[in-house]
Amino acid sequence: QFQVAESGGGLVQPGGSLRLSCVASGPRINTYMIAWFRQAPGKEREGVACSGLISAGPNYADSVRGRFTISRNTTQNAMYLQMNNLKPEDTAVYSCAVFSHYKGYICPLQENSYFGESTWGKGTLVTVSS
């Protein structure tokens, strides 16, 4: 059974950068799909980035593509989200998640495309404001 915990959130000015970390305990994450989601105040949770099959490459939401980078470190059993050129609309609680299965070849950003085992973190707040 997985457990994951995020860290690295905080207050940053527009144009700044943050790196979120998500450390997993339990099984190794190298064979699982990893993803980052976010939920802004008053909005539904949305997928931001995911990484599944190595051959398929990562997948990003249009709103963050070119600014965010998802990665994993199998030695540390951790995943990361590097966020650059942050904008006020990036303000949200960011959560990491690990999934055993998903539909399709490229990992999906829609929650209903995952099935099987899943584990979610409690989230870390990112606030982008001057």
QUIBELQUI-V386044 format. One record per residue. RES is the residue in three letters. PHI is phi as a letter, one per 20 degrees, with the letter a starting at -180 (none if undefined). D_FIRST is the distance of its C-alpha to the first C-alpha in Angstrom with 1 decimal. Layout:
res = <RES	RES>
phi = <PHI	PHI>
d_first = <D_FIRST	D_FIRST>
//
This chain:
res = <GLN	PHE	GLN	VAL	ALA	GLU	SER	GLY	GLY	GLY	LEU	VAL	GLN	PRO	GLY	GLY	SER	LEU	ARG	LEU	SER	CYS	VAL	ALA	SER	GLY	PRO	ARG	ILE	ASN	THR	TYR	MET	ILE	ALA	TRP	PHE	ARG	GLN	ALA	PRO	GLY	LYS	GLU	ARG	GLU	GLY	VAL	ALA	CYS	SER	GLY	LEU	ILE	SER	ALA	GLY	PRO	ASN	TYR	ALA	ASP	SER	VAL	ARG	GLY	ARG	PHE	THR	ILE	SER	ARG	ASN	THR	THR	GLN	ASN	ALA	MET	TYR	LEU	GLN	MET	ASN	ASN	LEU	LYS	PRO	GLU	ASP	THR	ALA	VAL	TYR	SER	CYS	ALA	VAL	PHE	SER	HIS	TYR	LYS	GLY	TYR	ILE	CYS	PRO	LEU	GLN	GLU	ASN	SER	TYR	PHE	GLY	GLU	SER	THR	TRP	GLY	LYS	GLY	THR	LEU	VAL	THR	VAL	SER	SER>
phi = <none	f	c	c	b	e	b	o	f	r	e	b	f	g	n	e	c	b	c	e	d	b	e	d	d	o	f	f	e	f	d	d	e	d	b	d	c	b	c	e	g	m	c	f	f	c	f	d	b	b	b	c	f	g	f	e	m	f	c	c	f	g	f	c	g	n	d	d	c	e	b	c	c	f	f	e	l	c	c	c	c	e	d	d	l	f	c	g	f	e	f	a	e	d	c	e	b	c	c	e	b	b	e	n	e	e	g	e	d	e	f	f	e	d	b	n	f	b	c	c	e	e	o	c	e	d	c	d	b	e>
d_first = <0.0	3.8	6.7	10.1	13.6	17.0	20.3	23.8	25.2	28.7	32.3	34.0	37.3	37.9	37.9	35.6	32.3	28.8	25.8	22.4	19.5	15.7	13.8	10.1	8.3	6.0	7.0	10.5	11.4	14.7	14.1	12.6	14.9	15.1	17.3	19.1	20.5	23.1	24.9	28.4	30.3	31.5	29.8	26.9	23.8	24.4	22.8	24.2	22.9	20.4	20.0	19.1	21.2	23.2	26.3	26.1	25.9	24.5	25.5	26.9	28.4	32.1	32.4	30.6	31.4	33.4	32.2	28.4	26.5	22.8	21.6	18.8	19.0	17.0	18.4	17.2	13.9	15.3	17.0	20.3	22.8	26.4	28.7	32.4	35.5	33.7	35.5	35.7	34.1	30.9	30.5	27.2	23.8	21.6	17.8	15.5	13.0	10.9	11.5	11.4	15.0	18.1	21.7	24.4	24.9	24.8	21.6	22.5	22.7	22.8	19.7	21.0	20.8	17.0	15.4	12.4	8.8	9.3	8.4	11.5	13.1	15.9	18.6	21.5	25.1	27.5	31.2	33.9	37.3	40.5>
//
